[in-house]
Amino acid sequence: MPKAPLTVVALSGGVDSAVAALLLRDAGHEVQCLHMSNWEDDGYCDNAREFQDARRVCLDLGLPLHRVNFAREYREHVFADFLAEYRAGRTPNPDVLCNRQIKFGIMRRYALRLGAAQIATGHYARVDTVDGVPCLRKGVDPAKDQSYFLHAVAAENLVDVLMPLGDLLKSEVREIARKAGLAVAEKKDSTGICFIGERPFAEFLGQYLPDNPGVIRDDLGVERGRHRGLAYYTLGQRHGLHIGGTSDRPENAWYVAAKDTARNELVVVQGHEHPKLKSGSVAATNAHWIGPPPREWERREPLRCHAKIRYRQPDQACTVIRTDESSFEARFDEQQRSPTPGQFIVLYDGDRCLGGATIEAAAVSAALRAAV
């Protein structure tokens, strides 16, 4: 019998990638695992423990394990952008860049050099083919679907990708791990940005960005306090402003409504439902499509679809209008709370992820209103 083509599984040390490796092994694939480190261990990002968990999984499954360090590449291709965005007063999402640049870029090429015919990950998403082109779809578990973080991956980098967990619920994945006796079956899921770990975000950011204090004003222009630097705040933020609001009357709490970078001022409003926290549209740039763009985009016609402006958000109905070769404005059927520059808007047609773009601003022009 001919030997099965090699499948290299990206093994993080968590339960999801472990079960992905198990499922592929049991399906008859020749499986080898690859554990990558993207950050030098500083006591918060515990690479050593993650590697030991990955090593234990491979021992349990009888699979070879490769180890590679991409810390330099991560700093150059992901972390540098992360800092630049915060310096500009924006709020980036490094997980999206990590998937595009590292996992399905540098790591994929490394796995191919190992002889891999296919790459596999523990993502909760699905990849299939439509008209000969790779297509990214949501995972069936709505609470775990990770297509939002994968929307920027090029279609050609999905050609040889397997995502065995896309058709499973998280509860099913843990049960598979328990029945197989995997030591990571009950391991807690990682949350937040990997290189920050459990430390306070402001503490981490302060190592790289100097404080740039300024005034906090309300929407009427009244000075309400001082801020540490615009980089330390995000739109919609409530905690950490230190300007009042009472626990017994949460409607009096202050929220970040805008950043005035020209004046280095933070604009705040009172009340979770304040109208200045909401917008009916977003302007977005650097549009990326997974495969050919929709025909409406090519024809410069309004595109009806659904979108998310943050992970775990329910799909929001909207109309996308192309404004130039790589930019668009998305007009939502319902107002959205605190669209955040630097974050991503991801577009969907049913369960198919079409692609996405970087949010630049929450705004809509009169010309675009007329166009629709």
Buried (B, 14 or more C-beta within 10 A) or exposed (E): EEEEEBBBBBBBBBBBBBBBBBBBBEEEBBBBBBBBBBBEBEEBBBBEEBBBBBBBBBEBBEBEBBBBBBBEBBBEBBBEBBBEBBBBBBBBBBBBBBBBBBBBBBBBEBBBEEEBBBBBBBBBBBBEEEEEEBBBBBBBBEEBBBBBBBBBBBBEBBEBBBBBBBEBBBEBBBBBBEEBEBBBBEBEEEEEBBBBBEEEEBEBBBEEBEEBEBBBBBBEEEEBBEBBBBBBBBBBBEEEBEBEBEEEEEEEBBBBBBBBEEEBBBBBBBBEEBEBBBBBBBBBBEBBBBBEBBEBBEEEEBBEBBBBBBBEEEBBEBBBBBBEEEBBBBBBEEEBBBBBBBBBBBBBEEBBBBBBBBBBBBEBEEEBEEBE
